[in-house]
Amino acid sequence: EGSLATDTLRFTRGATRQQMVDKLLADQKKLVDDVWQRRAPDLPLANVEEFVTLASIVEKETGKGDERSRVAAVFLNRLA
């Protein structure tokens, strides 16, 4: 869960399956690393894996972008 980027992607014709997977993995790593570096210092998350797990749980709880921060806050308060 959370290891491949989900977005509209463009690949050149003839790209191999491995090239596509590698691109998805690299894009996700870049996104996660960027967000992880900008996180609040007091978050009760020990590592990127916990962060991705929480993000996955929040996404499953609500698909609405404007609700994600509130849902995440509930989980983070329970973890603190």
C-alpha positions, -999 to +999 in steps of 0.1 A: +000+000+000+013+034-009+044+023-028+032+034-062+023+069-072-013+074-083-017+101-108-021+106-145+012+096-160+026+098-195+049+072-209+066+071-242+054+045-267+074+013-263+082+018-226+086-015-209+066-026-179+096-023-157+103+013-169+067+022-160+069+005-125+103+022-119+088+056-128+058+050-105+081+040-076+105+070-082+076+095-083+061+081-051+094+082-033+100+118-044+065+128-032+067+110+001+103+122+009+092+158+001+062+157+024+081+138+051+108+165+052+082+192+056+062+174+084+056+190+117+084+181+142+059+169+168+041+142+148+040+109+166+053+090+135+087+073+137+094+069+100+082+072+064+065+038+065+043+049+094+035+081+076+025+062+044+004+038+065-014+067+082-020+084+048-034+052+034-058+048+064-069+085+061-075+080+023-096+049+030-117+068+057-125+097+034-120+104-003-128+140+002-097+163+002-112+188+025-119+162+052-084+146+052-068+169+077-095+164+102-095+127+098-057+126+101-059+148+132-082+123+149-058+095+143-028+116+153-045+126+185-051+089+193-014+081+187-001+110+208 
